[in-house]
Amino acid sequence: MKKFITIILALALMPAMNVFAQSKDKAVFKPYTPGFYQNVIMKDVHAVQQKLHPNKRAKKFIMDQSGMQLPNKIADYKDHDYWHTPTISQGNTGTCWDFSTTSFFESEEHRLFNRDVDLSRMYTVYWEYVEKAKGFVASRGTSRFAEGSEANAVTRDYKKYGVVPRSVYNGLKDGRKFYSHAQMMKEMKTYLLSVKKADAWNEAEVVATIKAIMNRYIGMPPTSFTYNGKQYTPKSFLKDYLKLNMDDYVNVLSYEQKPFWQQVEYQVPDNWWHSKTYYNVPLKVFMAIMNHAIESGYTMSIGGDVSEPGLSHTTNTALIPDFDIPAAYINDNARQFRFSNRTTTDDHGMHMIGYMKDKNGQMWYLIKDSSSGSRDIDPKSPEFGYYFFSTPYVKLKIMNFMVHKDMLKKYMKKFQN
């Protein structure tokens, strides 16, 4: 009897089951768009908060430069504005060290050989990440893996991997107009942390994985290419076309925590491989070398602090306000004090490309920049992508620079002794 009832129930349900089985719903991938929550609810929340707390928005304490007569026009530097390629944005990346130093070598190519060239930034960035991955393995996960580095990383990478024109490899994929490495860095860091957790220190495997991640985001760099009708490898392009000798470039530093007149380590996180090649000199010599170089037609890759109340993103001009320190009091101790208490940080690399002297004889420096900070003005303005640094600002806040070794000739014996 039970068996008979079961058969009857099965027959009764069969049509419904067949109908259900034949249903074919469709599915699609739909791009996310803000909906009622973002457009209505949160808009109302923010509007009410703004009405109740109109002064709650964060404010930044900065110097008021309004009404000041400032040499912040490119035209002010026309007599000593040295050849350089147009400014390029580093986008959403921390690769200013590469943008500034690559720009510097482009200007060096013009100065030495009267040849204009536009070099790839991302080719060097690619191999710097490879070097950082190797360092991470060699140090068993204690070496820093981040976007920042130093100017002399470029000379090291050029020596080892060569360089290519930007037209051959620009590192922009998927229709991007600006560089963005946030997701790529997140993926690489996550992978390296898994390597550390698993204690899987196979350098070849780690490097291969890091390359595979970068290849997806910024593309695989070329091993050979044609330029001006000739075939090159990245190394032969440096040696046979550019003919720039990386041993001709030196890094000058000025801080008191290491002995002057010695080559020392620049003790900042971005010097992740602990380079000890910096020529450390007193501030007066630091400024003398810099001024002699820029007045002699040499440009420099510079590094220092741009997170200052005296650097206005309205005027693109960098001053030291007297509420910080009067200009006359800026000396070695003032520099070191701020470096030691971390109010001076090594946060940005730029390219010094020119100078002028005001009516009082003070030096002003024309700075080519790749960051967003110099781009808060009208994009059509000739000053878009440039800064104008006063002498006090450079003396207090620019910590190091790269220049051709000819500028250190008169000081080399003192280092040897």
Order of alpha helices (4+ residues) and beta strands (2+ residues): alpha-alpha-alpha-alpha-alpha-alpha-alpha-beta-beta-beta-beta-beta-alpha-beta-beta-alpha-beta-beta-beta-alpha-beta-alpha
